[in-house]
Amino acid sequence: MRSSQRLSVALACPEGDWPHEDWPAPDDPYVGRVVRVSPPYHALRKGAVDVVVLRCEEPTESFPRLLRELGDRSVPVIVVSARRDTETVVEVFRGGAGYLVEGDYCSHMLSSAAMASTVGHTYLSPSACAALREGARRMPAAGDTMERLRSLLSPRERQIMELLSTGLGAQEIGLRLRLSEKTVRNNLSNIYAKLDARGGTDAVLRWLGATPAASALHT
């Protein structure tokens, strides 16, 4: 997608089950077109979209089904659900999708999440972020893992990683820390290399100690 274009979004949910009928607004800066796709999502096999928004009751069932329909196409996914338990959020996040909890986001946040997903950022609403952190606390030796990770990063990189793990993207992090977006992205590249992470999702999981892969880091 060229930067001058607005996103094309596939809205995957049962007919009549979408609460934001006024989304996207005509002047939405990020989303220009929404295509409705009903379960079992066969329509995703054809047609090009930039992002898929999946609204469902049971993400651990619907998300894998949707991924099977996408096949080998690399299309970012954002899950919208009322489920906010730690196990569900961690499983979806590990699968590479963003997660917005019902009642925990606005239409503007949804548009921001869609845009962020196209540049590799996995967006979490506040309740989803809290669930992910709770999952990290339950992991054995999570505290030791986090201390070991902190020792690998510079003070500035730790600041950036802490903000990234709360669901902020590079632009938002830059505004918080008074840095250019380019500087933040350069720092993120260094962080990913130091943590041996494949990208933002993997880095956050390792930072929070919510993945067994963190144990593979050198001490």
N, CA and C of each residue as an Amber inpcrd file, in Angstrom:
protein
   657
   0.8320000  -1.1970000   0.0000000   0.0000000   0.0000000   0.0000000
   0.8670000   1.2480000   0.0000000   0.6130000   2.1640000  -0.9440000
   1.3520000   3.4200000  -0.9570000   0.8230000   4.3210000   0.1470000
   1.7110000   5.1700000   0.6790000   1.3410000   6.0090000   1.8260000
   0.2160000   6.9730000   1.5010000   0.0260000   7.2970000   0.1760000
  -1.0090000   8.2540000  -0.2170000  -2.3950000   7.6160000  -0.2240000
  -2.4710000   6.2920000  -0.0860000  -3.7440000   5.5890000  -0.1250000
  -4.2260000   5.2440000   1.2740000  -5.5640000   5.1850000   1.4020000
  -6.1210000   4.7050000   2.6620000  -6.3280000   3.1990000   2.5820000
  -6.4240000   2.5720000   3.7410000  -6.4450000   1.1210000   3.8240000
  -7.7650000   0.5160000   3.3620000  -7.6390000  -0.6860000   2.8310000
  -8.7990000  -1.5280000   2.5460000  -8.8460000  -2.6070000   3.6180000
  -9.9450000  -2.6750000   4.3790000 -10.0520000  -3.5700000   5.5270000
 -11.1490000  -4.6040000   5.2970000 -10.8340000  -5.8680000   5.5540000
 -11.8510000  -6.9220000   5.5510000 -12.3860000  -7.0630000   6.9650000
 -13.6840000  -6.8800000   7.1400000 -14.3230000  -7.0200000   8.4460000
 -14.9440000  -8.4070000   8.5180000 -14.3010000  -9.2920000   9.2730000
 -14.7330000 -10.6820000   9.3720000 -15.5700000 -10.8640000  10.6310000
 -16.8750000 -10.9840000  10.4700000 -17.7620000 -11.2010000  11.6140000
 -19.1200000 -11.6370000  11.0920000 -19.9430000 -12.2540000  11.9520000
 -21.2850000 -12.6630000  11.5230000 -22.1070000 -11.4660000  11.0590000
 -23.0120000 -11.7090000  10.1310000 -23.8710000 -10.6510000   9.6070000
 -24.6240000  -9.9670000  10.7390000 -24.6000000  -8.6280000  10.7570000
 -25.3130000  -7.8560000  11.7610000 -24.6720000  -7.8370000  13.1300000
 -23.4160000  -8.2950000  13.2220000 -22.7600000  -8.4170000  14.5270000
 -21.6750000  -7.3720000  14.7220000 -21.7080000  -6.2900000  13.9410000
 -20.6850000  -5.2520000  14.0590000 -21.2970000  -4.0080000  14.6800000
 -20.7850000  -3.5380000  15.8380000 -21.4340000  -2.4400000  16.5580000
 -21.0870000  -1.0430000  16.0550000 -20.1070000  -0.9280000  15.1480000
 -19.6560000   0.4050000  14.7250000 -20.0560000   0.6590000  13.2800000
 -21.3560000   0.8290000  13.0470000 -21.8450000   1.0030000  11.6820000
 -21.3660000   2.3100000  11.0570000 -20.9490000   3.2690000  11.8810000
 -20.4670000   4.5450000  11.3500000 -18.9580000   4.5340000  11.1070000
 -18.3370000   3.3410000  11.2140000 -16.8970000   3.2120000  10.9790000
 -16.6480000   2.5350000   9.6460000 -15.7380000   3.0450000   8.8410000
 -14.9460000   4.2590000   9.0820000 -15.7140000   5.5200000   8.6840000
 -15.4130000   6.6200000   9.3370000 -16.0220000   7.9010000   8.9760000
 -15.4850000   8.3420000   7.6110000 -16.2440000   9.1560000   6.8970000
 -15.7840000   9.6160000   5.5770000 -14.4200000  10.2980000   5.6100000
 -14.1140000  10.9430000   6.7330000 -12.8260000  11.6440000   6.8340000
 -11.7930000  10.8460000   7.6220000 -12.0040000   9.5250000   7.7870000
 -11.0230000   8.7000000   8.4940000  -9.6780000   8.8080000   7.7850000
  -8.6100000   9.1610000   8.5140000  -7.3070000   9.3680000   7.8630000
  -6.6270000   8.0760000   7.4190000  -7.0620000   6.9270000   7.9400000
  -6.3510000   5.6750000   7.6640000  -7.1580000   4.6610000   6.8450000
  -8.4420000   4.5280000   7.1530000  -9.2530000   3.4770000   6.5320000
 -10.2060000   4.0830000   5.5050000 -10.1490000   3.5570000   4.2870000
 -10.9900000   4.0980000   3.2250000 -12.1070000   3.1720000   2.7900000
 -11.9140000   1.8570000   2.9640000 -12.9000000   0.9020000   2.4540000
 -12.9950000  -0.2950000   3.3920000 -14.2190000  -0.7610000   3.6380000
 -14.4350000  -1.9460000   4.4630000 -15.2440000  -2.9630000   3.6650000
 -14.7400000  -4.1900000   3.6210000 -15.4160000  -5.2910000   2.9380000
 -15.9090000  -6.2730000   3.9910000 -17.2030000  -6.5930000   4.0010000
 -17.7610000  -7.5130000   4.9930000 -17.5180000  -8.9650000   4.5540000
 -17.0660000  -9.7780000   5.4890000 -16.8070000 -11.1990000   5.2350000
 -17.4220000 -11.9970000   6.3820000 -18.3420000 -12.8720000   6.0830000
 -18.9990000 -13.6770000   7.1190000 -18.2920000 -15.0160000   7.2920000
 -18.4210000 -15.6410000   8.4850000 -17.8640000 -16.9830000   8.6800000
 -18.4820000 -17.9340000   7.6500000 -17.7190000 -18.9010000   7.1520000
 -16.3550000 -19.3040000   7.5560000 -15.2400000 -18.6010000   6.7950000
 -15.4600000 -17.3890000   6.3260000 -14.4210000 -16.5120000   5.7910000
 -13.8330000 -16.9770000   4.4600000 -14.5760000 -17.7580000   3.6720000
 -14.0460000 -18.2310000   2.3910000 -13.7330000 -17.0760000   1.4420000
 -14.4640000 -15.9580000   1.5890000 -14.2620000 -14.8260000   0.6860000
 -12.8680000 -14.2280000   0.8010000 -12.1610000 -14.5480000   1.8960000
 -10.8040000 -14.0140000   2.0640000  -9.8230000 -14.6350000   1.0760000
 -10.2200000 -15.7310000   0.4610000  -9.3210000 -16.3940000  -0.4860000
  -9.1340000 -15.5880000  -1.7570000 -10.0600000 -14.6810000  -2.0210000
  -9.9600000 -13.8600000  -3.2270000 -10.0950000 -12.3920000  -2.8410000
  -9.5110000 -11.5500000  -3.6460000  -9.5640000 -10.1210000  -3.3720000
  -8.4430000  -9.6830000  -2.4570000  -7.9510000  -8.5060000  -2.6910000
  -6.8140000  -7.9830000  -1.9250000  -7.2910000  -6.9890000  -0.8800000
  -6.8880000  -7.2060000   0.3590000  -7.1400000  -6.2520000   1.4370000
  -5.8350000  -6.0320000   2.1860000  -5.7580000  -4.9130000   2.8950000
  -4.5380000  -4.5760000   3.6320000  -4.5400000  -5.1460000   5.0460000
  -5.7200000  -5.2430000   5.6520000  -5.8500000  -5.6760000   7.0500000
  -7.1550000  -6.4560000   7.1970000  -7.1690000  -7.4310000   8.1130000
  -8.4060000  -8.1270000   8.4660000  -8.7320000  -7.8160000   9.9240000
  -9.9510000  -7.3550000  10.1780000 -10.4530000  -7.1690000  11.5420000
 -11.4200000  -8.3090000  11.8170000 -11.0830000  -9.1430000  12.7810000
 -11.9010000 -10.3090000  13.1270000 -12.6470000 -10.0420000  14.4250000
 -13.9790000  -9.9570000  14.3540000 -14.7860000  -9.8290000  15.5650000
 -15.4430000 -11.1750000  15.8420000 -15.1990000 -11.7090000  17.0360000
 -15.6840000 -13.0540000  17.3270000 -15.8640000 -13.2500000  18.8290000
 -16.6010000 -14.3020000  19.1940000 -16.8070000 -14.6210000  20.6030000
 -15.6720000 -15.4760000  21.1580000 -15.1630000 -16.4050000  20.3550000
 -14.1220000 -17.3190000  20.8010000 -12.8920000 -17.2000000  19.8940000
 -11.9920000 -16.2740000  20.1950000 -10.8250000 -16.0610000  19.3330000
  -9.9540000 -17.2950000  19.1360000  -9.8340000 -18.1470000  20.1590000
  -8.9580000 -19.3100000  20.0190000  -9.5080000 -20.3040000  19.0010000
 -10.7940000 -20.1840000  18.6490000 -11.3750000 -21.0180000  17.5990000
 -11.4290000 -20.2750000  16.2650000 -11.8840000 -19.0310000  16.2870000
 -12.0940000 -18.2730000  15.0460000 -10.7870000 -17.7900000  14.4120000
  -9.8100000 -17.4060000  15.2220000  -8.5550000 -16.8820000  14.6760000
  -7.8110000 -17.9460000  13.8610000  -7.6080000 -19.1750000  14.3730000
  -6.9430000 -20.1970000  13.5520000  -7.7140000 -20.5170000  12.2700000
  -9.0650000 -20.5090000  12.3550000  -9.8790000 -20.7770000  11.1700000
  -9.6580000 -19.6950000  10.1140000  -9.5960000 -18.4440000  10.5630000
  -9.3600000 -17.3420000   9.6400000  -7.9700000 -17.4410000   9.0090000
  -6.9620000 -17.8040000   9.8030000  -5.6100000 -17.9440000   9.2720000
  -5.5490000 -19.0320000   8.2060000  -6.3040000 -20.0870000   8.3850000
  -6.3300000 -21.1550000   7.3770000  -6.8960000 -20.6410000   6.0620000
  -7.8990000 -19.7680000   6.1350000  -8.4750000 -19.2070000   4.9160000
  -7.5030000 -18.2470000   4.2320000  -6.7050000 -17.5440000   5.0120000
  -5.7110000 -16.6310000   4.4300000  -4.5840000 -17.4060000   3.7560000
  -4.3350000 -18.6390000   4.2080000  -3.2810000 -19.4490000   3.6060000
  -1.9130000 -18.8220000   3.8070000  -1.1630000 -18.7170000   2.7200000
   0.1890000 -18.1730000   2.8320000   0.2390000 -16.6730000   2.5830000
  -0.9210000 -16.0290000   2.5220000  -0.9530000 -14.5670000   2.3360000
  -0.5810000 -13.8870000   3.6460000   0.2960000 -12.9350000   3.5690000
   0.7600000 -12.2120000   4.7590000  -0.0950000 -10.9640000   4.9630000
  -1.2270000 -11.1360000   5.6190000  -2.1480000 -10.0340000   5.8800000
  -2.2850000  -9.8710000   7.3900000  -2.0090000  -8.6980000   7.9380000
  -2.1350000  -8.5160000   9.3890000  -3.5820000  -8.6510000   9.8460000
  -3.7410000  -9.1600000  11.0760000  -5.0720000  -9.4030000  11.6460000
  -5.1990000  -8.6860000  12.9820000  -6.3670000  -8.1120000  13.2220000
  -6.7090000  -7.5320000  14.5240000  -7.9420000  -8.2430000  15.0340000
  -7.8510000  -8.8290000  16.2140000  -8.9780000  -9.5340000  16.8190000
  -9.7370000  -8.5850000  17.7440000 -11.0570000  -8.5600000  17.6060000
 -11.9310000  -7.7830000  18.4840000 -12.8630000  -8.7680000  19.1860000
 -12.8180000  -8.7960000  20.5100000 -13.6210000  -9.7750000  21.2460000
 -13.9000000  -9.2890000  22.6630000 -14.9720000  -9.8160000  23.2520000
 -15.2580000  -9.5230000  24.6540000 -14.3710000 -10.3280000  25.5920000
 -13.7530000 -11.3910000  25.0690000 -12.8770000 -12.2100000  25.8990000
 -11.6350000 -11.4180000  26.2910000 -11.3280000 -11.4100000  27.5820000
 -10.1650000 -10.6780000  28.0500000  -9.2980000 -11.5130000  28.9880000
  -9.5530000 -12.8380000  29.0390000  -8.7590000 -13.6830000  29.9110000
  -7.3440000 -13.8230000  29.3720000  -6.4160000 -14.0240000  30.2670000
  -4.9950000 -14.0470000  29.9260000  -4.6650000 -15.0910000  28.8640000
  -5.1940000 -16.3050000  29.0190000  -4.8450000 -17.3820000  28.0960000
  -5.2390000 -17.0370000  26.6640000  -6.4380000 -16.4660000  26.4790000
  -6.9040000 -16.1300000  25.1370000  -6.0560000 -15.0330000  24.5160000
  -5.8040000 -13.9640000  25.2780000  -5.0290000 -12.8360000  24.7460000
  -3.6130000 -13.2740000  24.3880000  -2.9670000 -14.0440000  25.2680000
  -1.5990000 -14.4820000  25.0030000  -1.5490000 -15.3720000  23.7620000
  -2.5160000 -16.2640000  23.6080000  -2.5190000 -17.1610000  22.4510000
  -2.6720000 -16.3890000  21.1480000  -3.5810000 -15.4130000  21.1320000
  -3.7890000 -14.6120000  19.9280000  -2.5530000 -13.7550000  19.6350000
  -1.9960000 -13.1500000  20.6780000  -0.8250000 -12.3010000  20.4930000
   0.3610000 -13.1080000  19.9730000   0.5340000 -14.3110000  20.5010000
   1.6000000 -15.1790000  20.0150000   1.3970000 -15.5470000  18.5570000
   0.1320000 -15.5520000  18.1280000  -0.1660000 -15.8390000  16.7300000
   0.0760000 -14.6640000  15.8130000   0.4510000 -13.5150000  16.3960000
   0.8210000 -12.3590000  15.5910000  -0.2760000 -11.3430000  15.3580000
  -1.4300000 -11.4970000  16.0160000  -2.5470000 -10.5700000  15.8030000
  -2.6220000  -9.5230000  16.9010000  -3.1520000  -8.3470000  16.5410000
  -3.4810000  -7.3520000  17.5470000  -4.7460000  -7.7750000  18.2730000
  -5.0390000  -7.1390000  19.4130000  -6.1940000  -7.5600000  20.1980000
  -6.8450000  -6.3370000  20.8320000  -8.1310000  -6.1370000  20.5280000
  -8.9110000  -5.0640000  21.1290000 -10.0710000  -5.6950000  21.8920000
 -10.1730000  -5.3860000  23.1710000 -11.2520000  -5.9150000  24.0030000
 -12.4810000  -5.0210000  23.8530000 -13.6480000  -5.6510000  23.6710000
 -14.8940000  -4.8920000  23.5550000 -15.0680000  -3.9500000  24.7390000
 -15.4860000  -2.7160000  24.4420000 -15.6850000  -1.7310000  25.4900000
 -14.4050000  -1.0610000  25.9360000 -13.2800000  -1.4520000  25.3330000
 -11.9600000  -0.9830000  25.7550000 -11.2690000  -0.1820000  24.6490000
 -12.0320000   0.1830000  23.6230000 -11.4340000   0.9140000  22.4990000
 -12.5050000   1.7800000  21.8470000 -12.0700000   2.7350000  21.0510000
 -12.9800000   3.5790000  20.2870000 -12.7000000   3.3620000  18.8000000
 -13.5210000   3.9170000  17.9400000 -13.3370000   3.7230000  16.5020000
 -12.0190000   4.3250000  16.0220000 -11.5830000   5.4200000  16.6660000
 -10.3020000   6.0100000  16.2940000  -9.1550000   5.0530000  16.6170000
  -9.2350000   4.3850000  17.7610000  -8.2090000   3.4180000  18.1280000
  -8.1990000   2.2530000  17.1410000  -9.3730000   1.8500000  16.6840000
  -9.4630000   0.7660000  15.7190000  -8.7480000   1.1430000  14.4280000
  -8.9620000   2.3620000  13.9610000  -8.2860000   2.8200000  12.7460000
  -6.7780000   2.8970000  12.9490000  -6.3530000   3.3890000  14.1150000
  -4.9230000   3.4630000  14.4170000  -4.3110000   2.0760000  14.4690000
  -5.0440000   1.1220000  15.0420000  -4.5560000  -0.2520000  15.1150000
  -4.3980000  -0.8480000  13.7260000  -5.3470000  -0.5490000  12.8320000
  -5.2700000  -1.0450000  11.4590000  -4.0360000  -0.4950000  10.7630000
  -3.8020000   0.7840000  10.8970000  -2.6210000   1.3810000  10.2770000
  -1.3370000   0.8210000  10.8800000  -1.2930000   0.7170000  12.2030000
  -0.0930000   0.2130000  12.8760000   0.2420000  -1.2050000  12.4280000
  -0.7880000  -2.0190000  12.1960000  -0.5460000  -3.4110000  11.8160000
   0.1480000  -3.5240000  10.4660000  -0.0520000  -2.5370000   9.5930000
   0.5580000  -2.6100000   8.2580000   2.0490000  -2.2860000   8.2800000
   2.5370000  -1.7430000   9.3880000   3.9730000  -1.4450000   9.4990000
   4.6210000  -2.3410000  10.5560000   3.9370000  -3.4540000  10.8640000
   4.5520000  -4.4600000  11.7240000   4.3260000  -4.3020000  13.2050000
   3.4360000  -3.3770000  13.6060000   3.1860000  -3.1990000  15.0360000
   1.9190000  -3.9300000  15.4460000   1.9890000  -4.7140000  16.5160000
   0.8470000  -5.4660000  17.0070000   0.1780000  -4.6850000  18.1280000
  -1.0100000  -4.1740000  17.8620000  -1.6870000  -3.2350000  18.7480000
  -2.5260000  -3.9630000  19.8000000  -2.4710000  -3.4830000  21.0190000
  -3.2650000  -4.0390000  22.1140000  -4.0570000  -2.9230000  22.7860000
  -5.3310000  -3.1780000  23.0750000  -6.0780000  -2.2230000  23.8940000
  -5.6000000  -2.3760000  25.3370000  -5.9010000  -1.4090000  26.2150000
  -5.3660000  -1.4690000  27.5890000  -5.6630000  -2.7640000  28.3370000
  -6.8890000  -3.2930000  28.2420000  -7.2150000  -4.5300000  28.9570000
  -6.4560000  -5.7240000  28.3910000  -6.2670000  -5.7420000  27.0810000
  -5.5030000  -6.8230000  26.4630000  -4.0440000  -6.7590000  26.8860000
  -3.5170000  -5.5500000  26.9700000  -2.1380000  -5.3760000  27.4210000
  -1.9810000  -5.8580000  28.8650000  -2.9620000  -5.5440000  29.7160000
  -2.9100000  -5.9890000  31.1100000  -2.9540000  -7.5140000  31.1930000
  -3.7570000  -8.1390000  30.3290000  -3.8380000  -9.6010000  30.3170000
  -2.5070000 -10.2140000  29.8950000  -1.8420000  -9.5880000  28.9210000
  -0.5450000 -10.0940000  28.4690000   0.4930000  -9.9920000  29.5830000
   0.4660000  -8.8920000  30.3050000   1.4020000  -8.7310000  31.4170000
   1.1180000  -9.7470000  32.5350000  -0.1480000 -10.0330000  32.7690000
  -0.5010000 -11.0320000  33.7710000   0.0190000 -12.3980000  33.3420000
  -0.0710000 -12.6810000  32.0460000   0.4640000 -13.9340000  31.5350000
   1.9580000 -14.0360000  31.7580000   2.6520000 -12.9220000  31.5970000
   4.0950000 -12.9160000  31.8230000   4.4290000 -13.1780000  33.2810000
   3.6340000 -12.6070000  34.1920000   3.9000000 -12.8010000  35.6210000
   3.7210000 -14.2600000  36.0420000   2.8680000 -14.9800000  35.3230000
   2.6110000 -16.3790000  35.6650000   3.7140000 -17.3120000  35.1480000
   4.5310000 -16.8140000  34.2190000   5.5710000 -17.6760000  33.6530000
   6.6460000 -17.9570000  34.6910000   7.1530000 -19.1810000  34.7640000
   8.2480000 -19.4910000  35.6900000   9.4700000 -18.6260000  35.3990000
  10.0580000 -18.0990000  36.4530000  11.2880000 -17.3010000  36.3390000
  11.1130000 -16.0700000  35.4610000   9.8690000 -15.5330000  35.3780000
   9.6350000 -14.3490000  34.5440000  10.4710000 -13.1700000  35.0130000
  10.5900000 -13.0110000  36.3410000  11.3760000 -11.8960000  36.8590000
  12.8320000 -11.9830000  36.4510000  13.4250000 -13.1790000  36.5260000
  14.8160000 -13.3610000  36.1140000  14.9930000 -13.0640000  34.6350000
  14.0340000 -13.5130000  33.8450000  14.1100000 -13.2810000  32.3990000
  14.0880000 -11.7950000  32.0940000  13.1960000 -11.0570000  32.7220000
  13.0880000  -9.6330000  32.4630000  14.3530000  -8.8940000  32.8920000
  14.9370000  -9.2880000  34.0190000  16.1750000  -8.6470000  34.4600000
  17.3100000  -8.9000000  33.4650000  17.3490000 -10.1260000  32.9300000
  18.3800000 -10.4660000  31.9710000  18.1980000  -9.6540000  30.6780000
  16.9560000  -9.4730000  30.2660000  16.6860000  -8.6810000  29.0760000
  17.0800000  -7.2180000  29.2790000  16.7380000  -6.6860000  30.4410000
  17.0630000  -5.2850000  30.7090000  18.5740000  -5.0380000  30.6350000
  19.3570000  -6.0450000  31.0510000  20.8190000  -5.8730000  31.0240000
  21.3700000  -5.8230000  29.5980000  20.5840000  -6.2980000  28.6230000
  21.0450000  -6.2820000  27.2330000  20.8100000  -4.9410000  26.5540000
  19.8940000  -4.1380000  27.1140000  19.4800000  -2.9120000  26.4500000
  20.0080000  -1.6700000  27.1660000  20.1860000  -0.6080000  26.3790000
  20.5880000   0.6710000  26.9480000  19.3900000   1.2910000  27.6690000
  19.6120000   2.3110000  28.5160000  18.4890000   2.9550000  29.2020000
  17.4210000   3.4740000  28.2320000  17.8430000   4.0900000  27.1110000
  16.8810000   4.5850000  26.1260000  16.1040000   3.4290000  25.4950000
  16.7900000   2.3550000  25.1770000  16.1240000   1.1970000  24.5810000
  15.1190000   0.5820000  25.5580000  15.4410000   0.6090000  26.8520000
  14.4950000   0.0940000  27.8460000  13.2280000   0.9540000  27.8810000
  13.4130000   2.2750000  27.7870000  12.2540000   3.1710000  27.7580000
  11.3600000   2.8450000  26.5650000  11.9830000   2.6900000  25.4190000
  11.2300000   2.4100000  24.1970000  10.5190000   1.0630000  24.3030000
  11.2110000   0.0690000  24.8440000  10.6230000  -1.2590000  24.9560000
   9.4500000  -1.2580000  25.9280000   9.5500000  -0.5010000  26.9900000
   8.4600000  -0.4320000  27.9670000   7.2190000   0.1800000  27.3250000
   7.4080000   1.2220000  26.5170000   6.2810000   1.8630000  25.8440000
   5.7110000   0.9560000  24.7520000   6.5930000   0.2630000  24.0320000
   6.1270000  -0.6700000  23.0050000   5.2470000  -1.7490000  23.6190000
   5.6060000  -2.2010000  24.8050000   4.8560000  -3.2810000  25.4530000
   3.5190000  -2.8210000  26.0060000   3.2610000  -1.5110000  26.0120000
   1.9460000  -1.0160000  26.4380000   1.0180000  -0.7960000  25.2540000
   1.4760000  -1.1470000  24.0370000   0.6210000  -1.0350000  22.8610000
   0.8570000   0.1920000  22.0160000   1.9020000   0.9710000  22.2990000
   2.1900000   2.1640000  21.5060000   3.0260000   1.8090000  20.2920000
   2.8250000   2.5590000  19.1980000   3.6100000   2.3890000  17.9920000
   4.7840000   3.3540000  17.9750000   5.5950000   3.2830000  16.9090000
   6.8080000   4.0930000  16.8260000   6.5160000   5.5860000  16.8760000
   5.4670000   6.0170000  16.1820000   5.1380000   7.4420000  16.1690000
   4.7350000   7.9200000  17.5580000   3.8930000   7.1300000  18.2300000
   3.4340000   7.5070000  19.5750000   4.5870000   7.4900000  20.5720000
   5.4840000   6.5170000  20.4440000   6.6600000   6.4520000  21.3210000
   7.5280000   7.6840000  21.1180000   7.7070000   8.0620000  19.8540000
   8.4980000   9.2490000  19.5550000   7.9340000  10.4980000  20.2020000
   6.6080000  10.6360000  20.1740000   5.9680000  11.8000000  20.7930000
   6.1730000  11.7950000  22.3010000   6.0640000  10.6190000  22.9230000
   6.2460000  10.5160000  24.3760000   7.6690000  10.8710000  24.7910000
   8.6490000  10.4110000  23.9900000  10.0590000  10.5850000  24.3630000
  10.7230000  11.7650000  23.6580000   9.9480000  12.4900000  22.8630000
  10.4680000  13.6410000  22.1140000  11.6070000  13.2180000  21.1860000
  11.3490000  12.1390000  20.4600000  12.2950000  11.6280000  19.4670000
  11.5910000  11.5690000  18.1250000  12.3620000  11.6090000  17.0440000
  11.7640000  11.4520000  15.7210000  11.3420000   9.9960000  15.5370000
  10.3560000   9.7760000  14.6720000   9.9090000   8.4050000  14.4130000
  11.0490000   7.5710000  13.8390000  11.8800000   8.1890000  13.0140000
  13.0220000   7.4750000  12.4300000  13.9870000   7.0050000  13.5180000
  14.2420000   7.8660000  14.5120000  15.1320000   7.4910000  15.6180000
  14.5540000   6.3230000  16.4000000  13.2400000   6.3600000  16.6430000
  12.6000000   5.2610000  17.3640000  12.7310000   3.9680000  16.5760000
  12.4960000   4.0230000  15.2650000  12.5780000   2.8080000  14.4440000
  14.0090000   2.2700000  14.4060000  14.9940000   3.1680000  14.3880000
  16.3920000   2.7130000  14.4320000  16.6820000   2.0040000  15.7550000
  16.1720000   2.5810000  16.8410000  16.3440000   1.9460000  18.1520000
  15.6510000   0.5860000  18.2020000  14.4570000   0.5010000  17.6040000
  13.7350000  -0.7660000  17.5980000  14.5030000  -1.8370000  16.8280000
  15.1340000  -1.4440000  15.7280000  15.9430000  -2.4030000  14.9620000
  17.0730000  -2.9470000  15.8240000  17.7240000  -2.0600000  16.5780000
  18.8000000  -2.5000000  17.4770000  18.2610000  -3.4160000  18.5820000
  17.0840000  -3.0620000  19.1100000  16.4690000  -3.8700000  20.1680000
  16.1670000  -5.2710000  19.6550000  15.5680000  -5.3580000  18.4680000
  15.2180000  -6.6670000  17.9080000  16.4700000  -7.5270000  17.7390000
  17.5620000  -6.8990000  17.3130000  18.8130000  -7.6500000  17.1320000
  19.3360000  -8.1540000  18.4770000  19.2990000  -7.2930000  19.4900000
  19.8200000  -7.6730000  20.8040000  18.9790000  -8.7700000  21.4540000
  17.6530000  -8.7180000  21.2250000  16.7630000  -9.7090000  21.8330000
  16.5780000 -10.9360000  20.9430000  17.2210000 -10.8980000  19.7720000
  17.0650000 -11.9900000  18.8100000  15.5880000 -12.1940000  18.4990000
  14.8840000 -11.0610000  18.2850000  13.4420000 -11.0860000  18.0390000
  13.1510000 -10.8560000  16.5620000  12.0950000 -11.4840000  16.0620000
  11.7330000 -11.3670000  14.6500000  11.0030000 -10.0610000  14.3510000
  10.4970000  -9.3990000  15.3580000   9.7640000  -8.1580000  15.1530000
   9.1580000  -7.6910000  16.4540000   8.2150000  -6.7270000  16.3620000
   7.6510000  -6.1340000  17.5600000   6.9190000  -7.1150000  18.4560000
   6.1130000  -7.9980000  17.8660000   5.3690000  -8.9670000  18.6680000
   6.3060000  -9.8780000  19.4420000   7.2930000 -10.4130000  18.7390000
   8.2530000 -11.3150000  19.3690000   9.0340000 -10.5960000  20.4660000
   9.4250000  -9.3350000  20.1950000  10.1920000  -8.5670000  21.1780000
   9.3820000  -8.3230000  22.4470000   8.0970000  -7.9770000  22.3000000
   7.2560000  -7.7260000  23.4750000   7.0780000  -9.0050000  24.2860000
   6.8570000 -10.1250000  23.6070000   6.7130000 -11.3930000  24.3190000
   7.9670000 -11.7100000  25.1210000   9.1320000 -11.4800000  24.5350000
  10.3850000 -11.7480000  25.2360000  10.5890000 -10.7600000  26.3840000
  10.2770000  -9.4960000  26.1250000  10.4320000  -8.4600000  27.1480000
   9.5780000  -8.7500000  28.3730000   8.3630000  -9.2510000  28.1400000
   7.4540000  -9.5400000  29.2450000   7.6620000 -10.9300000  29.8210000
   8.5560000 -11.7020000  29.2160000   8.7870000 -13.0570000  29.6920000
   7.6190000 -13.9740000  29.4200000   6.8330000 -13.6750000  28.3640000
   5.6270000 -14.4450000  28.0730000   5.8260000 -15.4790000  26.9880000
   7.0800000 -15.8330000  26.7080000   7.3450000 -16.8590000  25.7110000
   8.5230000 -17.7220000  26.1550000   8.4410000 -19.0080000  25.9610000
   9.5520000 -19.8750000  26.3130000  10.8100000 -19.5460000  25.5330000
  10.6480000 -18.8950000  24.3610000  11.8190000 -18.5730000  23.5340000
  12.7900000 -17.6440000  24.2370000  12.2680000 -16.9130000  25.2430000
  13.1350000 -15.9770000  25.9490000  14.2910000 -16.6890000  26.6360000
  14.0950000 -17.9440000  26.9930000  15.1460000 -18.6690000  27.6990000
  16.3500000 -18.9550000  26.8190000  16.1850000 -18.7810000  25.4970000
  17.2800000 -19.0450000  24.5930000  18.2530000 -17.8830000  24.4920000
  17.8960000 -16.7470000  25.0960000  18.7790000 -15.5890000  25.0300000
  20.0760000 -15.8540000  25.7630000  21.1550000 -15.2770000  25.2310000
  22.4380000 -15.4680000  25.9120000  22.4710000 -14.6680000  27.2060000
  23.1730000 -15.1770000  28.1670000  23.2730000 -14.4840000  29.4550000
  24.5350000 -13.6370000  29.4740000
